[in-house]
Amino acid sequence: MKLTIKNMVCDRCNKVVREVVESLGLRVMALELGQLQIGGTPKSEQLQLLNQKLEAEGFEILYEQKKIVAEHIKTLIIEEVQYAKGNKPTHVNFSDFLSKKCGYDYSYLSHLFSSETGNTIEQYIISQKIEKVKEWLSYGELTLTEIAWRLGYSSAAHLGNQFKKITGMTPGQYKKMEGLNRKTLDRI
């Protein structure tokens, strides 16, 4: 049985979901961000208990198709922005990427995502990128130009303007702050 799990945004989330599933005596066949495949067909009582335990950990099993597609879009964006491998820039045409991965026309996906989340796909992508900028700024290992290049911005100035628009401060001001104000990915 394949299930879509809301708020699975990192490897630790996968670990927690695996532990919850296995604590109920269920077998994990496959597990990745937002997706869980359980061996066999669990009883309705097991599924109910699984849902309760997952909700206690901040997750939720999704059953409605529109919510599942919206969560899949979020997962694809998180994987592309937050977990892109290597030092390659993220120059993704997200409309083509999401259409191909989801199997729907982008205009349908855009409308569905907005109606389910109250946010546009573009706003969500920008929010994910800004959180990645905050992470990299907190490490202090990359220049703003390198960060802009990795995230597919046309220039450091463009990134700086967008950062200020979203956070209310420049990247330099953010970097000097004590107690950097970062959001968890499931709260974006």
C-alpha distance (Angstrom), angle and dihedral (degrees) to the residues before:
residue distance angle dihedral
M1 . . .
K2 3.79 . .
L3 3.82 119.3 .
T4 3.79 132.8 -174.8
I5 3.81 113.0 -138.4
K6 3.80 121.4 -159.2
N7 3.83 120.6 -137.2
M8 3.80 97.8 21.7
V9 3.80 99.2 140.3
C10 3.81 107.7 147.3
D11 3.79 146.7 24.9
R12 3.82 90.9 -92.0
C13 3.82 88.5 56.8
N14 3.80 88.6 54.6
K15 3.81 89.7 50.3
V16 3.81 93.3 50.9
V17 3.81 93.3 46.6
R18 3.82 90.6 48.5
E19 3.81 90.8 51.1
V20 3.81 92.4 48.9
V21 3.81 93.0 48.3
E22 3.79 93.8 46.7
S23 3.83 92.1 45.8
L24 3.81 86.7 63.5
G25 3.80 91.9 53.1
L26 3.79 93.0 -107.5
R27 3.80 122.4 137.5
V28 3.80 120.6 -123.5
M29 3.79 109.5 -140.7
A30 3.81 97.0 174.0
L31 3.78 134.3 -2.3
E32 3.79 130.8 -175.6
L33 3.78 135.4 143.8
G34 3.79 107.3 -49.3
Q35 3.80 95.4 -6.2
L36 3.79 132.3 90.7
Q37 3.76 127.5 176.7
I38 3.79 117.1 -164.2
G39 3.79 123.5 -163.4
G40 3.78 115.1 -113.9
T41 3.77 125.6 -8.3
P42 3.79 113.7 -58.0
K43 3.79 118.9 -142.5
S44 3.80 116.1 -104.4
E45 3.83 89.5 -110.4
Q46 3.82 89.9 55.4
L47 3.80 91.4 49.5
Q48 3.79 91.0 48.7
L49 3.81 91.3 50.4
L50 3.81 90.5 44.9
N51 3.79 90.4 53.2
Q52 3.83 91.4 48.7
K53 3.81 92.7 49.6
L54 3.81 92.6 45.7
E55 3.82 91.2 49.0
A56 3.82 89.0 52.1
E57 3.83 86.4 57.6
G58 3.83 93.5 47.9
F59 3.82 98.4 -97.2
E60 3.79 132.6 112.9
I61 3.79 134.3 -159.7
L62 3.79 109.8 -127.0
Y63 3.78 120.8 -145.9
E64 3.83 104.9 167.0
Q65 3.81 113.2 89.8
K66 3.82 94.9 -136.3
K67 3.80 91.7 52.2
I68 3.80 89.8 47.1
V69 3.82 92.0 52.8
A70 3.84 91.8 46.5
E71 3.81 90.4 50.7
H72 3.81 90.5 47.4
I73 3.82 89.4 53.8
K74 3.81 90.1 51.6
T75 3.79 91.6 48.9
L76 3.81 92.6 49.8
I77 3.81 91.3 50.1
I78 3.81 93.0 46.7
E79 3.80 91.4 49.6
E80 3.80 92.0 48.6
V81 3.82 97.4 44.8
Q82 3.79 103.7 30.4
Y83 3.79 103.6 31.5
A84 3.80 106.0 30.2
K85 3.78 107.3 145.6
G86 3.76 124.2 -119.2
N87 3.77 130.2 -4.2
K88 3.78 96.8 -58.3
P89 3.78 119.0 129.0
T90 3.78 119.2 -107.3
H91 3.80 99.6 -121.8
V92 3.76 96.3 155.0
N93 3.76 124.5 155.6
F94 3.78 92.8 -139.0
S95 3.81 95.8 -166.5
D96 3.83 91.7 58.8
F97 3.81 92.5 37.9
L98 3.83 94.3 51.9
S99 3.81 93.7 42.6
K100 3.79 90.8 52.7
K101 3.83 95.1 44.6
C102 3.82 95.8 43.9
G103 3.79 98.7 36.7
Y104 3.80 94.8 -129.8
D105 3.79 135.5 105.6
Y106 3.80 111.5 -91.7
S107 3.81 94.1 -122.8
Y108 3.83 89.1 57.8
L109 3.82 91.3 47.3
S110 3.79 91.6 47.6
H111 3.80 93.1 51.2
L112 3.82 92.7 44.1
F113 3.81 92.9 48.5
S114 3.80 92.9 49.0
S115 3.79 93.2 47.9
E116 3.82 93.0 47.7
T117 3.82 99.4 41.8
G118 3.80 105.6 23.6
N119 3.80 87.7 -126.7
T120 3.80 133.2 91.1
I121 3.78 122.0 -115.0
E122 3.81 88.7 -118.3
Q123 3.81 92.0 54.0
Y124 3.79 90.1 48.4
I125 3.82 92.0 50.9
I126 3.80 90.9 49.3
S127 3.82 91.2 48.7
Q128 3.80 90.6 51.5
K129 3.81 91.3 48.5
I130 3.82 92.3 49.0
E131 3.82 90.4 52.1
K132 3.81 88.9 50.6
V133 3.82 89.4 50.5
K134 3.81 89.6 51.7
E135 3.80 90.2 51.0
W136 3.80 93.6 49.9
L137 3.81 92.2 44.2
S138 3.79 90.3 53.0
Y139 3.82 90.2 55.0
G140 3.80 91.7 51.0
E141 3.80 92.9 -150.2
L142 3.82 99.9 113.6
T143 3.77 133.2 54.0
L144 3.79 119.4 -126.7
T145 3.81 88.3 -108.6
E146 3.82 90.9 55.7
I147 3.81 91.1 46.8
A148 3.81 91.2 49.2
W149 3.80 90.8 50.4
R150 3.82 93.3 48.2
L151 3.80 92.0 50.6
G152 3.79 95.0 45.9
Y153 3.81 99.6 -109.5
S154 3.79 117.4 152.1
S155 3.82 91.2 -128.1
A156 3.78 144.5 -10.2
A157 3.81 87.7 -105.7
H158 3.81 91.2 57.4
L159 3.80 90.5 49.2
G160 3.82 91.2 45.9
N161 3.81 91.8 51.9
Q162 3.79 92.5 48.9
F163 3.80 91.7 45.5
K164 3.80 90.9 52.7
K165 3.80 92.1 46.6
I166 3.82 91.1 54.0
T167 3.81 101.4 36.6
G168 3.80 102.4 26.5
M169 3.80 92.2 -123.9
T170 3.77 139.0 75.0
P171 3.81 120.2 -103.5
G172 3.82 88.4 -108.8
Q173 3.81 92.0 53.8
Y174 3.80 90.1 47.4
K175 3.79 92.3 50.9
K176 3.83 91.2 53.2
M177 3.82 93.2 51.6
E178 3.75 120.1 107.6
G179 3.79 113.9 -130.1
L180 3.79 97.2 22.5
N181 3.80 110.8 -129.2
R182 3.79 105.4 -127.7
K183 3.78 127.9 161.8
T184 3.77 125.2 -137.9
L185 3.80 111.2 -113.8
D186 3.79 93.6 -116.2
R187 3.83 89.9 57.9
I188 3.80 95.1 57.1
